């Protein structure tokens, strides 16, 4: 892309940012606020919510009137985040938020959280899978922590989905699962994709896509990391372990949308994923272009979509559908 092309692309991005800023300022109409018609109050769980995109998603959902369960591994940071949301909200907003400890990379922690959510709230209506890690900064591309990245970003997301599906409360408006992902995990990204054309085709083919296929891809990647051969096997070239983890999240989102699509009315679950963009957070070393508020916007929008717009198994960025 030449200089003029880059400038034009930059201007389009800025124009879309301005449009979304205006959209975000518009209040939801009463007929759109399906969560207000639920008694008791709709419950939203946001993982990894003590800072960054997760914190903003929790804050925005709370301000819209949902009861938010803000989760984090660190107790002090999580409790402080919940207090900040309560403290910054206008008194008339009626904000309801609580903190709960959760480590999505720990099976026992997820199981304990699911038990608590069922006993305390009888279930949930919205799950935002935000918890994730990335150890690459700037131009670095190390896979030193690949197992931790995969365990948290992919298996942690998968673990939460599997645990929370049984807790999704029946409702005429449906329940929502929103997975925070990244364009870095696109199958056919122009600058960052897996080199195995056969695997790419299988991942994009609904008849071939399966949990076994996704897990075998992850297993192969981690084996090559341990063998030191990952760099010569055509895995994504940028932030390799993070990109592979998000590739798996995207594929699992599509797979689960198929499995959930035949649920009867009153028990619908809509699952989608989104890319928040290059956001100024600790994960990016504060080098992003977007604020955390902007980064969380599409995820909150998906969580609150009216059921008649019930999109399912799609990938979004800037409130627009994009390709996997």
C-alpha positions as CSV (number, residue, x, y, z in Angstrom):
1,X,0.0,0.0,0.0
2,X,1.4,3.4,-1.1
3,X,1.5,6.6,0.9
4,X,-1.8,7.8,-0.5
5,X,-3.4,4.4,0.2
6,X,-2.3,4.5,3.8
7,X,-3.5,8.0,4.3
8,X,-6.9,7.1,2.8
9,X,-7.1,4.0,5.1
10,X,-6.2,6.2,8.1
11,X,-8.9,8.7,7.2
12,X,-11.5,5.9,6.9
13,X,-10.6,4.6,10.3
14,X,-10.8,8.1,11.8
15,X,-14.2,8.6,10.2
16,X,-15.5,5.3,11.6
17,X,-14.2,6.2,15.0
18,X,-16.1,9.5,14.9
19,X,-19.3,7.7,13.8
20,X,-19.0,5.2,16.6
21,X,-18.4,8.0,19.2
22,X,-21.7,9.5,18.1
23,X,-23.5,6.1,18.2
24,X,-22.2,5.4,21.7
25,X,-23.6,8.7,22.9
26,X,-27.1,7.8,21.7
27,X,-29.2,6.3,24.5
28,X,-31.0,3.0,23.9
29,X,-34.7,3.4,23.3
30,X,-37.0,1.7,25.9
31,X,-38.1,-0.9,23.4
32,X,-34.4,-1.8,22.7
33,X,-33.5,-2.3,26.4
34,X,-34.5,-6.0,26.7
35,X,-32.5,-6.3,29.9
36,X,-34.7,-3.8,31.7
37,X,-37.7,-6.2,31.2
38,X,-36.0,-9.0,33.2
39,X,-36.6,-9.5,36.9
40,X,-34.4,-9.8,38.8
41,X,-31.9,-7.6,37.1
42,X,-29.9,-9.1,34.1
43,X,-26.5,-10.5,35.2
44,X,-23.4,-10.0,33.1
45,X,-20.1,-11.7,33.8
46,X,-16.9,-10.0,32.5
47,X,-13.6,-11.9,32.8
48,X,-10.3,-10.2,33.3
49,X,-12.0,-7.0,34.1
50,X,-9.8,-5.2,36.6
51,X,-8.3,-3.0,33.9
52,X,-8.2,-2.2,30.2
53,X,-10.9,-3.4,27.8
54,X,-12.5,-5.7,30.4
55,X,-12.8,-2.9,32.9
56,X,-14.4,-0.7,30.3
57,X,-16.8,-3.4,29.2
58,X,-17.8,-4.0,32.9
59,X,-18.2,-0.2,33.4
60,X,-20.4,0.3,30.3
61,X,-22.6,-2.7,31.0
62,X,-23.1,-1.5,34.6
63,X,-24.0,2.0,33.4
64,X,-26.5,0.5,31.0
65,X,-28.3,-1.1,34.0
66,X,-27.1,-4.7,34.1
67,X,-25.8,-6.2,37.3
68,X,-22.1,-6.9,36.5
69,X,-19.9,-9.5,38.0
70,X,-16.4,-8.2,37.5
71,X,-13.8,-11.0,37.7
72,X,-10.0,-11.0,38.1
73,X,-7.2,-13.1,39.4
74,X,-6.0,-10.5,41.8
75,X,-8.3,-9.7,44.7
76,X,-7.1,-6.2,45.5
77,X,-7.1,-5.1,41.9
78,X,-10.5,-6.5,41.2
79,X,-12.1,-5.0,44.3
80,X,-10.5,-1.7,43.5
81,X,-11.9,-1.8,39.9
82,X,-15.4,-2.5,41.2
83,X,-15.2,0.4,43.7
84,X,-14.0,2.7,40.9
85,X,-17.0,1.8,38.8
86,X,-19.4,2.5,41.7
87,X,-17.6,5.7,42.7
88,X,-17.5,7.2,39.2
89,X,-21.1,6.5,38.4
90,X,-23.8,9.1,39.0
91,X,-26.0,8.3,42.0
92,X,-29.1,8.1,39.8
93,X,-27.5,5.5,37.5
94,X,-28.3,2.7,40.0
95,X,-25.0,0.9,39.2
96,X,-24.8,-2.6,40.5
97,X,-21.4,-4.3,40.3
98,X,-19.6,-6.9,42.4
99,X,-16.2,-8.5,42.2
100,X,-15.4,-12.2,42.2
101,X,-12.1,-14.0,42.0
102,X,-11.6,-16.1,38.8
103,X,-8.6,-17.6,37.0
104,X,-9.8,-18.9,33.7
105,X,-6.6,-20.9,33.3
106,X,-7.4,-22.9,36.4
107,X,-10.1,-25.6,36.1
108,X,-10.9,-25.6,39.8
109,X,-11.3,-21.8,39.8
110,X,-13.8,-21.9,36.9
111,X,-15.8,-24.7,38.5
112,X,-15.9,-22.8,41.8
113,X,-17.0,-19.7,40.0
114,X,-19.8,-21.5,38.2
115,X,-21.1,-23.0,41.4
116,X,-21.1,-19.6,43.1
117,X,-22.9,-17.9,40.1
118,X,-25.6,-20.6,40.2
119,X,-26.1,-20.4,43.9
120,X,-25.9,-16.6,44.1
121,X,-27.7,-15.5,41.0
122,X,-29.4,-18.6,39.7
123,X,-27.4,-18.2,36.4
124,X,-26.4,-15.4,34.1
125,X,-27.6,-13.6,30.9
126,X,-24.3,-12.3,29.4
127,X,-20.8,-13.6,29.4
128,X,-17.9,-11.4,28.1
129,X,-14.8,-13.5,27.7
130,X,-12.1,-10.9,27.9
131,X,-9.4,-12.5,30.1
132,X,-6.2,-12.9,28.0
133,X,-2.4,-12.5,28.0
134,X,0.2,-11.5,25.5
135,X,3.9,-11.4,26.3
136,X,5.1,-9.9,23.1
137,X,5.7,-6.1,23.0
138,X,6.5,-3.9,20.0
139,X,8.4,-5.9,17.3
140,X,9.3,-8.8,19.6
141,X,8.0,-12.2,18.6
142,X,8.8,-14.7,21.3
143,X,7.0,-17.9,22.0
144,X,8.7,-18.3,25.4
145,X,5.3,-18.2,27.2
146,X,3.3,-19.9,24.4
147,X,1.7,-22.5,26.7
148,X,0.5,-19.8,29.2
149,X,-0.9,-17.8,26.3
150,X,-2.8,-20.7,24.8
151,X,-4.0,-22.0,28.2
152,X,-5.5,-18.6,29.1
153,X,-6.6,-17.2,25.8
154,X,-8.0,-20.3,24.1
155,X,-8.6,-23.0,26.7
156,X,-9.7,-20.4,29.3
157,X,-12.3,-19.0,26.9
158,X,-13.4,-22.5,26.0
159,X,-13.6,-23.5,29.6
160,X,-15.8,-20.5,30.5
161,X,-18.1,-21.1,27.6
162,X,-18.6,-24.7,28.5
163,X,-19.1,-23.9,32.2
164,X,-21.5,-21.0,31.6
165,X,-23.8,-22.4,28.9
166,X,-25.6,-24.5,31.5
167,X,-26.0,-21.3,33.6
168,X,-27.5,-19.2,30.9
169,X,-31.0,-18.2,32.1
170,X,-34.0,-18.9,29.9
171,X,-35.4,-15.7,28.5
172,X,-37.5,-14.6,25.5
173,X,-34.6,-12.2,24.7
174,X,-31.9,-14.8,24.6
175,X,-28.5,-14.9,26.3
176,X,-25.2,-13.6,24.9
177,X,-21.6,-14.8,24.8
178,X,-19.1,-12.3,23.5
179,X,-15.5,-13.4,23.0
180,X,-12.7,-10.7,22.8
181,X,-10.5,-11.7,19.8
182,X,-8.2,-10.1,17.3
183,X,-7.8,-9.6,13.6
184,X,-4.4,-11.2,14.2
185,X,-6.4,-14.5,14.3
186,X,-7.9,-14.2,10.9
187,X,-7.5,-17.3,8.8
188,X,-6.6,-15.4,5.6
189,X,-5.2,-12.2,7.0
190,X,-3.0,-10.4,4.4
191,X,0.0,-10.0,6.7
192,X,-0.5,-12.6,9.4
193,X,-1.8,-16.1,8.6
194,X,-1.0,-19.7,8.8
195,X,0.9,-21.0,5.8
196,X,-0.9,-24.4,5.6
197,X,-3.5,-23.9,2.9
198,X,-5.2,-27.2,3.7
199,X,-5.6,-26.2,7.3
200,X,-6.9,-22.8,6.3
201,X,-9.5,-24.4,4.1
202,X,-10.6,-26.8,6.8
203,X,-11.0,-24.0,9.4
204,X,-13.2,-22.1,7.0
205,X,-15.3,-25.1,6.0
206,X,-18.2,-25.6,8.3
207,X,-18.3,-29.3,7.3
208,X,-14.7,-29.8,8.4
209,X,-14.6,-27.5,11.4
210,X,-14.6,-29.4,14.7
211,X,-13.3,-29.2,18.2
212,X,-10.9,-32.0,17.4
213,X,-9.5,-30.0,14.4
214,X,-9.0,-26.9,16.6
215,X,-7.4,-28.8,19.4
216,X,-5.1,-30.7,17.1
217,X,-3.9,-27.5,15.5
218,X,-3.1,-26.1,19.0
219,X,-1.4,-29.3,20.0
220,X,0.8,-29.3,16.8
221,X,1.8,-25.6,17.4
222,X,2.8,-26.3,21.0
223,X,4.8,-29.4,20.0
224,X,6.7,-27.3,17.5
225,X,7.3,-24.6,20.1
226,X,8.8,-27.2,22.4
227,X,10.9,-28.6,19.5
228,X,12.1,-25.2,18.5
229,X,10.7,-25.7,14.9
230,X,7.7,-23.3,15.1
231,X,9.4,-20.5,13.1
232,X,9.9,-22.7,10.0
233,X,6.4,-24.1,9.9
234,X,4.4,-21.1,8.6
235,X,2.6,-20.1,11.7
236,X,1.4,-16.4,11.8
237,X,4.4,-14.1,11.6
238,X,3.3,-11.4,14.1
239,X,2.8,-12.2,17.8
240,X,2.7,-15.8,16.9
241,X,1.4,-17.5,20.0
242,X,-1.2,-14.7,20.6
243,X,-2.3,-14.9,17.0
244,X,-2.7,-18.7,17.1
245,X,-4.7,-18.4,20.4
246,X,-7.1,-16.0,18.8
247,X,-7.3,-18.0,15.6
248,X,-8.6,-20.9,17.9
249,X,-11.0,-18.6,19.7
250,X,-12.5,-17.4,16.4
251,X,-12.9,-21.0,15.2
252,X,-14.4,-22.1,18.5
253,X,-16.9,-19.2,18.3
254,X,-18.1,-20.4,14.9
255,X,-18.3,-24.0,16.1
256,X,-20.3,-23.2,19.2
257,X,-22.7,-21.0,17.2
258,X,-23.6,-24.1,15.1
259,X,-24.0,-26.2,18.2
260,X,-26.2,-23.6,19.9
261,X,-28.3,-22.6,16.8
262,X,-31.0,-25.2,17.3
263,X,-31.9,-24.2,20.9
264,X,-35.7,-23.5,21.2
265,X,-37.2,-20.1,21.6
266,X,-36.7,-18.9,25.2
267,X,-33.4,-20.7,25.4
268,X,-31.5,-19.0,22.6
269,X,-27.8,-18.2,23.1
270,X,-26.1,-15.8,20.7
271,X,-22.3,-16.1,20.5
272,X,-20.0,-13.8,18.6
273,X,-16.4,-12.5,18.7
274,X,-14.9,-9.1,18.0
275,X,-11.6,-7.3,17.5
276,X,-11.2,-4.2,19.8
277,X,-8.5,-2.8,17.6
278,X,-5.1,-1.6,18.7
279,X,-5.9,-0.4,22.1
280,X,-3.8,1.6,24.6
281,X,-3.6,-1.0,27.4
282,X,-0.9,-2.7,29.4
283,X,-1.2,-5.6,26.9
284,X,0.0,-3.4,24.0
285,X,2.6,-1.6,26.1
286,X,0.3,1.5,25.9
287,X,1.1,1.8,22.2
288,X,-2.4,1.5,20.7
289,X,-4.4,3.9,18.7
290,X,-7.7,3.4,20.5
291,X,-8.8,4.1,24.1
292,X,-10.0,1.2,26.2
293,X,-13.5,2.8,26.0
294,X,-13.4,2.6,22.2
295,X,-12.0,-0.9,22.4
296,X,-14.8,-2.2,24.5
297,X,-17.5,-0.6,22.5
298,X,-18.2,-3.3,20.0
299,X,-18.3,-6.0,22.7
300,X,-20.8,-4.1,24.7
301,X,-22.9,-3.4,21.6
302,X,-22.9,-7.2,20.8
303,X,-23.9,-8.0,24.4
304,X,-26.9,-5.6,24.3
305,X,-28.1,-6.2,20.7
306,X,-31.9,-6.7,20.6
307,X,-32.9,-10.3,20.1
308,X,-34.5,-9.5,16.7
309,X,-31.1,-8.7,15.5
310,X,-29.9,-12.0,16.9
311,X,-26.6,-12.3,15.0
312,X,-24.7,-15.5,15.7
313,X,-21.3,-16.9,15.0
314,X,-19.9,-13.7,13.5
315,X,-16.7,-11.7,13.8
316,X,-17.0,-7.9,14.3
317,X,-14.8,-4.8,14.5
318,X,-16.1,-1.2,14.8
319,X,-19.7,-2.5,15.0
320,X,-19.3,-4.1,11.5
321,X,-19.1,-7.7,10.5
322,X,-15.6,-8.7,9.2
323,X,-14.4,-12.0,7.7
324,X,-12.8,-14.7,9.8
